Amino acid sequence: MANALPADFDAQLRSLIDRQRRSYIADGFPTLETRVDRLRRATALLVENRDAIATVLSEDFGHRSGVETTIADIFAAAGSLQNAAAHLAQWMQPQSRQALAPDAQARIEYHPLGVVGIIGPWNFPYNLVFSPLAGVLAAGNRAVIKPSEFTPRSSELMGHLVARYFAEEEVSVVQGGPAEGEAFARARWDHLVFTGSTAVGRQVMRAAADHLTPVTLELGGKSPVILTDQFDLAEAAARVMTVKTYNAGQICLAPDHVFVPRGREQAFADACVSAVQSMYPDGLASDDYTAIISERHFDRLERIVEDARTKGAVVVQALPAEPRPNDRRMTPTLLVGATFDMLAMQEEIFGPVLPVLGYDVLDDLAGQIRSGPSPLALYYFGEDDERARRVIDGTASGGVTINDVMAHVFAEDLPFGGVGPSGMGAYHGHAGFAAFSHQRSIYRQSQAQEAVMLMRPPYGGATRQFLEQALSSPSG
C-alpha cells in the first residue's frame, strides 16, 4: 500500500454515505424537476468556472492547453448533462412489455439505485466524473466523488465547487490517495463507477465484491487503427495524429498503434510528421501542446521508445525535441517497423508514441486483433462497407469509429464503455440513465382464472393438453 489510511477516513466516508442514503430514503424518488435542477447546477458548475478549471489543470500537468480543457473537460461533460436534462422526461416514462394474457399488464419502471460512488481519473478529471454523473443524477441518485490524487489542484477545486453548487446530501467530494481509493471502493455503495487502468480496475472490482456492489469500469487497452488502401493516407494520418497528440495522447481512447498495408509504413509516418507540424507550427513550445502528467509517466514513455529503438524500430520525432528544465512536453514519436516483442506493443502507451506496423492480409489482421485482449476502441479507415463489416464482425472492442478516431464517444446517444479487459458496463445518454437505474419489472395479473390455474395442482387433463400443444414442434 502506497500510503497509510487516515484513521478517520473510513468513519467519515461511512457517515457521508449514510447521510446521503437517509436523505434519499426520506425524500423519496426525486421528481423530474428536481433531477433537471441538479443536472443544470452541474452544468453551471462547469461552464461558470471553466477558466479556473483550465488554470488548475494546466498547473497540475505542468502545461495543458486551455482549449483542450474547454473542449474535453467542459464542453463534452456539459453536453452529457444538457442531453440528459433535455431527454429525461422521456427516459423516465415506464416501458410497456408484452404480457401473458390480453388483459394483463407488464411494464418496466426505472427506479433510482440510491448512493453511487465515482472514482475519477487524472487525464480528464472533470469530463470523466461529470459525464457519468449525468446518468447518475438523471436516474435520481445521490453521488460521492473521489477525484485523482495525480491532479491535486484540480481535485481540490472540484471539492470546493461541488460544495458550492450542491448540498452534501446530493453530491459530495472526498480527497485522498491510493489508500483512500481502496477504502472508497470497499464502501457500501449502490453502484460504483471507476475510470482508470485495467490493473487498478481489477483491484476495484475485488474490493466492491465484499458488498456485491455492481460496478461500471471504464478502463482502456491498446486501441488499434487499421488503414486500408481505400482511404487517403495523408488524411488518415492527420485524423489519427489529431487525437494522438490531443492531451499528449493521454486518452483512454487514443489510437495506440496503426496497421498500414505492407510497404507504406514510412509513407504513413512521413504523413504523420507533416500533419503534426501543421498543427503545432511553434513546436513543443506551442500553447496548444500539453505536457505529460508526471516524471514517472514521462520516464516510462522514454523507456518504451528506447526499447523499440534497441529492438530495431525506426524512431521518428515529429517535432524537434527541445528539453527545458521542468518541462515534460514530449515530442510526438513514430515507431516505424514496430514488432510485437517491443514494450510499445505489450503495454498501453497512454502518450504521444505511435507504433506503425505493416500487414499483408486484412482478414488475418482482424483475427490477430481478435485473439488478443479486447480494446476500448477500434478504428478503421476504408470506403468498402463489406470489408469494414468483416473487420467489425471479426474483432471485438468497446466501440468502433470508421474513417476517423474517437468520434463515436462524442455521439451522446451511443453507449460508451469497454468489453472484457477494457471495461464493464456503459454510460452516455439513455445508456447511462439505464445503467444507474434499477429496471424494475412490474406485472399486473389477468382477471382470467386460467392465468393463475396453470401451475396449481392437481394437474388435470387440461393442463397436460396445454403443455403438449405449447411444446409440440410446428408442422412443416
C-alpha positions as CSV (number, residue, x, y, z in Angstrom):
1,M,0.0,0.0,0.0
2,A,1.4,3.4,-1.1
3,N,0.3,5.3,2.0
4,A,-1.4,4.8,5.3
5,L,-5.1,5.3,5.6
6,P,-6.0,8.1,7.9
7,A,-7.7,6.6,11.0
8,D,-10.9,8.6,10.5
9,F,-11.3,8.3,6.7
10,D,-13.4,5.1,6.8
11,A,-15.7,6.5,9.5
12,Q,-16.1,9.8,7.7
13,L,-16.9,8.1,4.4
14,R,-19.4,5.8,6.1
15,S,-21.1,8.8,7.8
16,L,-21.3,10.7,4.5
17,I,-22.8,7.7,2.6
18,D,-25.3,7.1,5.5
19,R,-26.3,10.8,5.4
20,Q,-26.9,10.6,1.6
21,R,-28.8,7.3,1.9
22,R,-31.0,8.6,4.7
23,S,-31.8,11.7,2.7
24,Y,-32.5,9.6,-0.3
25,I,-34.9,7.4,1.6
26,A,-36.6,10.3,3.4
27,D,-37.1,12.4,0.3
28,G,-38.4,9.5,-1.8
29,F,-37.8,9.3,-5.6
30,P,-36.8,12.7,-6.9
31,T,-39.2,14.4,-9.3
32,L,-38.3,15.3,-12.9
33,E,-38.0,18.9,-11.8
34,T,-35.5,18.0,-9.0
35,R,-33.4,15.9,-11.3
36,V,-33.3,18.5,-14.0
37,D,-32.3,21.2,-11.5
38,R,-29.4,19.0,-10.3
39,L,-28.3,18.5,-13.9
40,R,-28.5,22.2,-14.6
41,R,-26.5,23.0,-11.5
42,A,-23.8,20.6,-12.5
43,T,-23.7,22.2,-16.0
44,A,-23.4,25.6,-14.4
45,L,-20.6,24.4,-12.2
46,L,-18.5,23.5,-15.3
47,V,-19.5,26.5,-17.5
48,E,-19.2,29.2,-14.9
49,N,-15.8,28.0,-13.6
50,R,-14.2,26.9,-16.9
51,D,-11.3,29.4,-16.7
52,A,-10.4,28.3,-13.1
53,I,-10.7,24.7,-14.1
54,A,-8.4,25.2,-17.1
55,T,-5.9,27.1,-14.9
56,V,-5.5,24.4,-12.2
57,L,-5.3,21.6,-14.7
58,S,-2.5,23.4,-16.5
59,E,-0.7,23.7,-13.2
60,D,-1.2,20.0,-12.4
61,F,0.1,18.9,-15.8
62,G,3.0,21.3,-15.9
63,H,1.3,22.8,-19.0
64,R,-2.1,21.9,-20.5
65,S,-3.8,23.6,-23.4
66,G,-6.7,25.6,-22.1
67,V,-8.6,25.0,-25.3
68,E,-8.2,21.2,-24.9
69,T,-9.6,21.5,-21.3
70,T,-12.5,23.6,-22.6
71,I,-13.3,21.1,-25.3
72,A,-12.8,17.8,-23.5
73,D,-13.5,18.6,-19.8
74,I,-16.1,21.3,-20.1
75,F,-17.9,21.2,-23.5
76,A,-18.1,17.4,-23.6
77,A,-19.2,16.9,-20.0
78,A,-21.7,19.8,-20.2
79,G,-23.1,18.2,-23.3
80,S,-23.8,15.0,-21.4
81,L,-25.5,16.9,-18.6
82,Q,-27.6,19.0,-21.1
83,N,-28.6,16.0,-23.1
84,A,-29.8,14.2,-20.0
85,A,-31.8,17.2,-18.9
86,A,-33.4,17.5,-22.4
87,H,-34.5,13.9,-22.7
88,L,-35.1,13.0,-19.1
89,A,-38.9,13.3,-19.2
90,Q,-39.0,10.7,-22.0
91,W,-36.5,8.4,-20.3
92,M,-38.5,8.3,-17.0
93,Q,-41.6,7.0,-18.7
94,P,-42.5,3.4,-17.8
95,Q,-41.9,1.0,-20.7
96,S,-44.7,-1.4,-21.7
97,R,-43.8,-5.0,-22.4
98,Q,-45.8,-8.0,-23.7
99,A,-47.9,-9.6,-21.0
100,L,-49.1,-13.3,-20.9
101,A,-52.8,-12.5,-21.3
102,P,-54.7,-9.8,-23.2
103,D,-55.9,-8.1,-20.0
104,A,-52.7,-8.5,-18.0
105,Q,-50.2,-5.6,-17.9
106,A,-46.3,-5.8,-18.0
107,R,-44.1,-2.8,-17.7
108,I,-40.6,-1.7,-16.7
109,E,-40.2,1.3,-14.3
110,Y,-36.8,3.0,-13.8
111,H,-36.1,3.4,-10.1
112,P,-33.1,5.1,-8.6
113,L,-30.4,2.9,-7.0
114,G,-29.5,5.1,-4.1
115,V,-26.0,6.3,-3.5
116,V,-23.3,6.0,-6.2
117,G,-19.6,6.3,-5.8
118,I,-17.5,7.7,-8.7
119,I,-13.7,7.3,-8.8
120,G,-12.3,9.7,-11.3
121,P,-9.0,9.6,-13.3
122,W,-6.3,12.3,-13.8
123,N,-6.3,12.6,-17.6
124,F,-9.7,14.3,-18.0
125,P,-10.7,14.8,-14.3
126,Y,-13.9,16.8,-15.0
127,N,-15.2,15.0,-18.1
128,L,-14.8,11.5,-16.7
129,V,-16.5,12.5,-13.4
130,F,-19.3,14.7,-14.7
131,S,-20.2,12.6,-17.8
132,P,-21.1,9.6,-15.7
133,L,-22.6,12.0,-13.1
134,A,-25.1,13.0,-15.8
135,G,-26.6,9.5,-15.8
136,V,-26.3,9.2,-12.0
137,L,-28.3,12.4,-11.4
138,A,-30.7,11.7,-14.2
139,A,-31.6,8.4,-12.6
140,G,-32.4,10.1,-9.3
141,N,-29.3,9.0,-7.3
142,R,-27.0,10.8,-4.8
143,A,-23.2,10.7,-5.5
144,V,-19.9,10.8,-3.8
145,I,-16.9,11.6,-5.9
146,K,-13.2,10.6,-5.3
147,P,-11.1,12.5,-7.8
148,S,-7.5,11.6,-8.7
149,E,-4.5,12.4,-6.4
150,F,-2.4,12.9,-9.5
151,T,-4.2,16.2,-10.2
152,P,-4.3,17.7,-6.7
153,R,-5.1,21.3,-7.6
154,S,-7.9,20.2,-9.9
155,S,-9.3,17.8,-7.2
156,E,-9.2,20.4,-4.5
157,L,-11.1,22.9,-6.8
158,M,-13.6,20.2,-7.6
159,G,-14.3,19.7,-3.9
160,H,-14.8,23.5,-3.4
161,L,-17.1,23.8,-6.5
162,V,-19.3,20.8,-5.7
163,A,-19.8,22.1,-2.1
164,R,-20.8,25.4,-3.6
165,Y,-23.3,24.1,-6.1
166,F,-24.7,21.1,-4.2
167,A,-25.9,20.1,-0.7
168,E,-23.7,17.5,0.8
169,E,-26.6,15.0,0.8
170,E,-26.9,15.4,-3.0
171,V,-23.3,15.3,-4.3
172,S,-20.1,15.4,-2.3
173,V,-16.3,15.1,-2.9
174,V,-13.7,13.3,-0.8
175,Q,-10.0,13.5,-1.3
176,G,-7.1,11.1,-0.9
177,G,-4.5,8.8,-2.5
178,P,-4.4,5.1,-3.2
179,A,-5.3,4.0,0.4
180,E,-8.3,6.2,0.4
181,G,-9.2,5.0,-3.0
182,E,-9.1,1.4,-1.8
183,A,-11.3,2.3,1.2
184,F,-13.7,4.1,-1.2
185,A,-14.0,1.0,-3.4
186,R,-14.7,-1.2,-0.3
187,A,-17.5,1.0,0.9
188,R,-21.2,0.0,0.7
189,W,-22.4,1.7,-2.5
190,D,-25.5,1.0,-4.5
191,H,-23.3,1.3,-7.6
192,L,-19.6,2.1,-8.2
193,V,-18.0,3.8,-11.2
194,F,-14.3,3.6,-11.8
195,T,-12.2,5.1,-14.7
196,G,-8.6,4.1,-14.9
197,S,-6.2,1.3,-15.7
198,T,-7.1,-2.3,-16.1
199,A,-4.8,-3.3,-13.3
200,V,-6.4,-0.9,-10.8
201,G,-9.8,-1.9,-12.2
202,R,-9.3,-5.4,-11.1
203,Q,-8.5,-4.2,-7.5
204,V,-11.6,-2.0,-7.5
205,M,-13.8,-5.0,-8.6
206,R,-12.3,-7.2,-5.8
207,A,-13.0,-4.5,-3.2
208,A,-16.5,-4.0,-4.5
209,A,-17.2,-7.7,-4.2
210,D,-17.4,-7.6,-0.4
211,H,-20.8,-5.8,-0.6
212,L,-21.7,-7.3,-4.1
213,T,-21.6,-3.7,-5.3
214,P,-22.4,-3.5,-9.1
215,V,-19.6,-1.8,-10.9
216,T,-19.1,0.2,-14.1
217,L,-15.4,0.0,-15.2
218,E,-14.1,2.3,-17.9
219,L,-10.6,1.0,-18.5
220,G,-8.6,1.2,-21.7
221,G,-6.4,-1.1,-23.7
222,K,-4.4,-1.0,-26.9
223,S,-6.9,0.5,-29.4
224,P,-5.7,-0.3,-32.9
225,V,-6.1,1.7,-36.1
226,I,-6.4,-0.2,-39.4
227,L,-5.7,1.8,-42.5
228,T,-6.6,0.2,-45.9
229,D,-5.6,1.3,-49.4
230,Q,-9.1,2.7,-49.9
231,F,-8.6,5.8,-47.8
232,D,-6.2,8.7,-48.4
233,L,-3.1,8.1,-46.4
234,A,-2.3,11.7,-45.6
235,E,-5.9,12.4,-44.5
236,A,-5.9,9.3,-42.3
237,A,-2.6,10.4,-40.8
238,A,-4.0,13.8,-39.9
239,R,-7.1,12.4,-38.3
240,V,-5.0,9.9,-36.3
241,M,-2.5,12.4,-35.1
242,T,-5.2,14.9,-34.1
243,V,-6.2,12.6,-31.3
244,K,-2.8,11.0,-30.7
245,T,-1.4,14.5,-29.9
246,Y,-4.5,15.7,-28.0
247,N,-3.7,15.9,-24.3
248,A,-0.4,14.5,-25.5
249,G,-2.0,11.1,-26.2
250,Q,-3.1,10.7,-22.5
251,I,-6.5,9.4,-23.5
252,C,-8.0,6.0,-22.9
253,L,-9.5,6.1,-26.4
254,A,-6.3,7.3,-28.1
255,P,-5.1,5.3,-31.1
256,D,-2.4,3.0,-29.6
257,H,-0.9,1.7,-32.8
258,V,-1.5,1.7,-36.5
259,F,-1.6,-1.1,-39.0
260,V,-0.9,0.0,-42.6
261,P,-0.6,-2.0,-45.9
262,R,2.9,-3.5,-46.0
263,G,5.4,-1.2,-47.7
264,R,3.6,2.0,-46.7
265,E,4.8,2.3,-43.1
266,Q,7.4,5.0,-43.8
267,A,5.0,7.0,-46.0
268,F,2.4,7.0,-43.3
269,A,5.0,8.1,-40.7
270,D,6.0,10.9,-43.0
271,A,2.4,12.0,-43.4
272,C,2.0,12.0,-39.6
273,V,5.0,14.2,-39.3
274,S,3.6,16.7,-41.8
275,A,0.2,16.7,-40.0
276,V,1.8,17.3,-36.6
277,Q,4.0,20.1,-37.9
278,S,1.0,21.8,-39.4
279,M,-1.0,21.5,-36.1
280,Y,1.9,22.8,-33.9
281,P,3.9,25.3,-36.0
282,D,5.6,26.5,-32.9
283,G,6.8,23.0,-32.0
284,L,6.7,21.8,-28.4
285,A,6.6,25.4,-27.3
286,S,3.1,25.7,-28.7
287,D,0.5,26.7,-26.2
288,D,-1.8,24.1,-27.7
289,Y,0.5,21.2,-26.8
290,T,0.1,19.5,-23.4
291,A,2.8,18.1,-21.1
292,I,3.0,14.6,-19.7
293,I,1.3,14.4,-16.2
294,S,4.4,13.3,-14.2
295,E,8.1,12.5,-14.4
296,R,7.2,8.8,-13.8
297,H,5.0,8.7,-16.8
298,F,7.5,10.7,-18.9
299,D,10.3,8.3,-18.0
300,R,8.0,5.3,-18.8
301,L,7.3,6.7,-22.3
302,E,11.0,7.3,-22.9
303,R,11.8,3.7,-21.9
304,I,9.1,2.5,-24.4
305,V,10.8,4.5,-27.2
306,E,14.3,3.3,-26.2
307,D,13.2,-0.3,-26.1
308,A,11.8,0.0,-29.6
309,R,14.9,1.6,-30.9
310,T,17.1,-1.1,-29.4
311,K,14.9,-3.8,-31.0
312,G,15.1,-2.3,-34.5
313,A,12.3,0.2,-34.9
314,V,13.0,3.4,-36.8
315,V,12.3,6.2,-34.3
316,V,10.8,9.3,-36.0
317,Q,10.3,12.5,-34.0
318,A,7.5,14.7,-35.4
319,L,8.7,17.9,-33.6
320,P,12.2,18.9,-32.6
321,A,12.8,17.7,-29.0
322,E,13.9,20.8,-27.0
323,P,14.3,19.7,-23.4
324,R,13.9,22.5,-20.9
325,P,14.1,22.4,-17.1
326,N,10.9,21.1,-15.5
327,D,9.2,20.8,-18.9
328,R,7.6,17.4,-19.6
329,R,6.3,18.1,-23.1
330,M,7.3,15.0,-25.2
331,T,7.7,15.2,-28.9
332,P,5.1,13.0,-30.9
333,T,7.1,9.9,-31.8
334,L,6.5,7.3,-34.5
335,L,8.0,3.8,-34.1
336,V,8.2,2.6,-37.7
337,G,8.5,-1.2,-38.1
338,A,7.4,-1.9,-34.5
339,T,7.2,-5.6,-33.6
340,F,5.2,-7.4,-31.0
341,D,8.1,-8.2,-28.8
342,M,8.5,-4.5,-28.0
343,L,7.2,-2.8,-24.9
344,A,5.3,-0.5,-27.2
345,M,3.1,-3.4,-28.3
346,Q,2.8,-5.0,-24.9
347,E,1.8,-2.1,-22.7
348,E,-0.9,0.5,-23.2
349,I,1.1,3.6,-24.3
350,F,-1.0,6.5,-23.0
351,G,1.2,9.1,-24.5
352,P,2.3,10.6,-27.8
353,V,4.1,7.5,-29.0
354,L,2.7,5.6,-32.1
355,P,3.9,2.3,-33.3
356,V,3.4,1.8,-37.1
357,L,3.2,-1.8,-38.3
358,G,2.7,-3.3,-41.8
359,Y,0.2,-6.0,-42.6
360,D,-0.5,-8.2,-45.7
361,V,-4.0,-9.8,-45.4
362,L,-6.8,-7.8,-43.8
363,D,-8.8,-10.8,-42.6
364,D,-5.6,-12.3,-40.9
365,L,-5.1,-9.0,-39.2
366,A,-8.6,-9.0,-37.8
367,G,-8.1,-12.5,-36.5
368,Q,-4.9,-11.4,-34.8
369,I,-6.6,-8.4,-33.1
370,R,-9.5,-10.7,-32.0
371,S,-7.1,-13.2,-30.4
372,G,-5.8,-10.5,-28.0
373,P,-7.4,-8.5,-25.2
374,S,-10.4,-6.6,-26.4
375,P,-9.5,-2.9,-26.6
376,L,-11.7,0.1,-25.7
377,A,-12.0,1.1,-29.4
378,L,-11.2,0.0,-32.9
379,Y,-10.6,2.5,-35.7
380,Y,-10.9,1.5,-39.4
381,F,-10.2,3.6,-42.5
382,G,-11.7,2.4,-45.7
383,E,-14.7,3.0,-48.0
384,D,-15.7,-0.6,-48.7
385,D,-18.6,-1.3,-46.4
386,E,-18.3,-5.1,-46.9
387,R,-14.7,-5.1,-45.9
388,A,-15.4,-2.9,-42.9
389,R,-18.2,-5.3,-41.9
390,R,-15.8,-8.2,-42.0
391,V,-13.4,-6.4,-39.7
392,I,-16.0,-5.3,-37.3
393,D,-17.5,-8.8,-37.1
394,G,-14.1,-10.4,-36.9
395,T,-12.9,-8.3,-33.9
396,A,-14.2,-7.2,-30.5
397,S,-13.9,-3.8,-28.9
398,G,-15.8,-1.4,-26.7
399,G,-16.7,0.9,-29.7
400,V,-15.8,1.5,-33.3
401,T,-15.2,4.6,-35.4
402,I,-15.0,4.2,-39.2
403,N,-12.9,6.8,-41.1
404,D,-11.9,8.8,-38.0
405,V,-10.6,8.3,-34.5
406,M,-12.6,8.6,-31.3
407,A,-15.6,10.3,-33.0
408,H,-18.1,7.7,-31.6
409,V,-17.5,8.9,-28.0
410,F,-19.0,12.3,-28.8
411,A,-22.3,10.9,-30.0
412,E,-24.2,11.1,-26.8
413,D,-26.8,8.6,-27.9
414,L,-24.2,5.9,-28.2
415,P,-23.2,3.9,-25.1
416,F,-19.6,4.5,-24.0
417,G,-17.8,1.6,-22.4
418,G,-15.5,-1.3,-22.9
419,V,-15.7,-5.1,-23.1
420,G,-13.6,-7.7,-21.3
421,P,-10.2,-6.1,-20.1
422,S,-11.2,-2.7,-21.5
423,G,-14.2,-2.3,-19.2
424,M,-17.6,-3.4,-18.0
425,G,-20.9,-1.5,-18.4
426,A,-21.5,1.7,-20.3
427,Y,-22.9,5.2,-19.9
428,H,-23.8,8.3,-22.0
429,G,-27.3,9.2,-23.0
430,H,-30.1,6.8,-22.2
431,A,-27.5,4.0,-21.6
432,G,-26.2,6.0,-18.6
433,F,-29.7,6.6,-17.2
434,A,-30.4,2.9,-17.5
435,A,-27.1,1.8,-16.0
436,F,-27.7,3.8,-12.9
437,S,-31.3,2.8,-12.5
438,H,-32.9,-0.3,-11.3
439,Q,-35.1,-1.5,-14.2
440,R,-37.9,-2.9,-12.1
441,S,-40.3,-5.4,-13.6
442,I,-44.0,-4.8,-12.6
443,Y,-46.7,-7.3,-13.6
444,R,-50.5,-6.9,-13.1
445,Q,-52.2,-10.3,-13.4
446,S,-55.1,-11.1,-15.7
447,Q,-58.6,-11.4,-14.2
448,A,-59.0,-14.7,-16.1
449,Q,-58.8,-17.7,-13.8
450,E,-57.0,-19.8,-16.4
451,A,-54.0,-17.4,-16.0
452,V,-53.5,-18.4,-12.4
453,M,-54.5,-22.1,-12.6
454,L,-51.8,-23.5,-14.8
455,M,-49.3,-24.1,-12.0
456,R,-51.8,-25.1,-9.4
457,P,-52.3,-28.9,-8.7
458,P,-53.9,-31.2,-9.1
459,Y,-52.8,-31.2,-12.7
460,G,-55.5,-32.5,-14.9
461,G,-56.0,-33.2,-18.5
462,A,-56.5,-29.6,-19.5
463,T,-53.0,-28.7,-18.1
464,R,-51.4,-31.6,-19.9
465,Q,-53.1,-30.8,-23.1
466,F,-52.0,-27.2,-22.9
467,L,-48.4,-28.2,-22.3
468,E,-48.4,-30.7,-25.1
469,Q,-49.7,-28.1,-27.6
470,A,-47.3,-25.5,-26.4
471,L,-44.2,-27.7,-26.6
472,S,-45.1,-29.5,-29.8
473,S,-42.9,-28.7,-32.8
474,P,-44.6,-26.7,-35.5
475,S,-45.6,-28.8,-38.5
476,G,-44.0,-28.1,-41.8
